[in-house]
Amino acid sequence: VMMAGGNHDSSHERSIDIYDPLNDSWKARIDMGGRRHHPSTVLLPDGRVLVVAGHDASGGEENGGIIKTGYALYLNVKRGEITLTQGTARMPEIRGYHSVTLLLPDGRVLVGGGSDDGRPGSEKPNFRYYYPDYMGKNRPRLAYAPSTLKLGTTFDLLWTGGSGGPAEVVLVGLGSMTHSFDFNQRHVQLPVTSAPDLEFCGEGQTCIPWAKVKISSKAEWNPPGHYLLFVLDKNRVPSVGKIVKIIR
């Protein structure tokens, strides 16, 4: 469980805290390098968490407010190792309270609205797109996946490009956000159950790789509903996603 930012002038405003429910313990506090009240968090297809926007008490340049909150942060938690890195592009305006951030099917992040310092009436009437660092990399392409996935079944998947075939397939819940909190963030890892070197050859067409992917029968792991399905290559670079529906 991740908590980012906090109340103005509190010890939480510039930090990220992570709680591990399996061990019933908190990890060491992570310094964001600047104060962020009401930041937004977005689960990316590769499992990282993007921390975007927010504001400090000044609502401007004071104490690096617009400088720090204009940059996105990438939080990576993998096998107990936690890293936090800063993006290179700076958003020139403050987007604090009432901001919206949503992962789009192509991997971009929509950042919209947001006020200067929480005051009603200062919300932005526009939006921007943020391009995560994987957007400029050699990305795999999802050539085929079914539009409906039934719990407890195996489905076929076709892909091209990328590096080394599908190392993993993930489902990411469609965003449903208000007041800097997404109520539907969910990242489900699906195992590839067959060798990734199988190929499907249509008549008169170039052969493309084919694999089988298993989805759990447990509805509490992947509740029925709509998701974005992504393929990740061996470098954890995601494909463009496809909206699919999980049914019982």
C-alpha positions, 0 to 999 in steps of 0.5 A, a space after each residue: 500500500 502506497 501513500 504519497 504526499 500529505 497535509 501542508 507543513 506536515 512531515 508527510 508532505 514531501 514523502 512516500 510511505 509504503 506499507 507491506 501487509 504480508 509482514 505488517 510493517 512500514 518501509 523506510 520513508 522515501 523523500 520526494 525531493 519537494 513538497 506535494 499536497 494532493 499528488 496523483 498516482 497512476 499504475 503503469 503497465 510495467 508495474 511502476 507507479 507514476 506520481 504526478 502533479 500536486 502543489 505546496 502551500 505557496 501555490 507557486 515558485 516558493 520553495 520550488 513548488 512549481 519546479 518540483 511538482 512539475 516533474 513526474 516521479 517513477 516509483 519502482 518496487 521490485 523484489 524488496 528494492 525500492 527506487 524513485 527517479 524523476 522524469 525529464 519533462 516539466 509541466 509549466 503549471 501547477 495542477 493540485 486539488 481536483 486534478 485527474 490523471 488516467 492511463 490511456 490505452 496507448 500508454 500515455 497518461 492524461 493529466 487534467 484540471 487541478 487548482 493552484 492551491 486548493 482554492 475553488 475557482 482556480 481549477 485549470 480548464 485544460 489538460 496535457 498528455 504525459 509520455 512515460 519513458 517507455 513511449 520512445 522505446 522499441 515496443 512490442 505490438 499486440 497483434 491479437 487478443 480476444 475481447 472477452 476473457 473468462 475466469 479460469 480459462 486460457 486464451 491465445 495471444 499474438 504479438 510482434 516486435 519488442 525484445 525477446 517476446 512476451 515476458 509477461 501479460 498484465 491487466 490494468 483496471 480502467 481508471 475511475 478518478 476523483 479528488 486525487 484518488 483512483 478507485 479502480 487501480 488494479 494491476 494483475 499479472 498473468 503467466 504465459 503458459 506456453 513457450 514464446 517461440 511458437 508461431 502462427 502463420 496465416 495463409 500468404 502471411 508472415 509468421 508471427 509469435 503465438 503464446 497461451 496465457 492463463 487467467 485465474 479462476 479467482 474473482 477476487 484476484 481479477 474482478 469481472 469488468 473492463 481492463 486494459 491488456 498489455 504485453 511486456 517484453 523481456 525489458 519490461 517495455 509495454 505494448 499498446 493496450 487493448 480494452 478487454 472484458 473479464 466475465 465469470 
